[in-house]
Amino acid sequence: MPGIVELTNVVKDYPLGKLSVRALHDINITIGEGEFTAIAGPSGSGKTTILNMIGCMDVPTQGTVSIAGTITNNLGDRALTDLRLNRIGFIFQTFNLINVLDVYQNVEFPLLLQGKLSGAERKARVNAMVEKVGLTKQIGQRPNELSGGQRQRVAIARALVTNPAIVLADEPTANLDSKTGHAIIDLMSDLNRNDKITFIFSTHDPKVMECATRLVKVEDGRVVG
């Protein structure tokens, strides 16, 4: 059965002056719908580049990337934007929240970009998602009034509010203390288990790797396990 994510013979080169540096070497990964997958490896191993390929933030030099049955290599900018907005949720290690907006407004923002729901529908969707990540009491607060763990919960709610098929998380615990980091991974795991959302996250933390149901190990731009 085809996976919801398929990377086939993916190579990625980056120019460096007159030379080029190969960041990914012949990557082959298939991830099934509903999996809780960690892309694991040390800094510089290529795991973020792999996530960027899956998230349509970058394109391979060679090979193909397929997301939910669509090969993304030759899609135009509008089609790629549509795929990112409607099929993929993003969680960043630096949270990437909008500081002038409160929790409600940050979570609502991608729904405004989609432009599909009425105001009442957006309100119901946002309130339900904020409650799901345990931040109802903080819904009117801005990011600078929240802890790191709370800000990451806002980022998770924002990623999930559009009902994406895939959620990508780049080192989601990197800027959190270990206790808070594990609480975030537990939350993601619960959402994966209860809502069948496909989570793909990068990490170099062995304790976080243990929480994944699928582990893809990367070293020097190659899948090694």
C-alpha positions, 0 to 999 in steps of 0.5 A: 500500500502506498504511504502518505509520504514517499521519498524515492531516490531523493538527492539534494545538492546545495551550491557552495560557490563554484562547488556543490554540497550533497546534503541528501544521498539517495533517500528512500522513505515511506511513511504510512498514514497515522504513523508517529515517526521520528527522523533521528540523527545528530545536527547536520545529518540531514533530518531537517532537509528531509522535513523540508522536502516533505513539507514542500519547503524545498525540492529535490535535486534528483528523485521524487517526493509524494505527499498523499498521492501527489508528486510535488516536484513539478507543482507550481507555487500556487499548488505548493502553497495550497498543499502546505495550507490544506494538507500539512501542519508545521510545528517549529522549535522556535514556535514561530508565533505572531507576538502581537496576536493572542492565543486565539488569534494565532490559532485562528490565523491559518483558518483565515488564510484558508478562507473556508469557514464562517466566523462562527465555524472558526470560533468553534474550531479554534476553541475546541483545539485550544481546549484540546491542548489545555490552554483555554484559560490562556486563550486571551494571552499573547506569546510573551505572557506564556511559558515555552511549553505553553507557546509550543502547545499554541504552535501545536493547536495552530498546526492541527486546526486546519485538520491536516493529513500530516503534521511536521515538527522540527526538533519540537522539544529543542528549546524546552526543558526535559520535563516540558519537552516530554509533556509536549511529546506525550501530547503529540502522541495522544493526538496521534493515537486518538485522532489518527494524525500522521506525525513526523518529527525530527530529533537528536534526543534519545529519550524523545526517540524512544517515544516514536512508534517508527524511527528513521535514523539519518547520518551524513545525509543517508538513511542508516536505519 
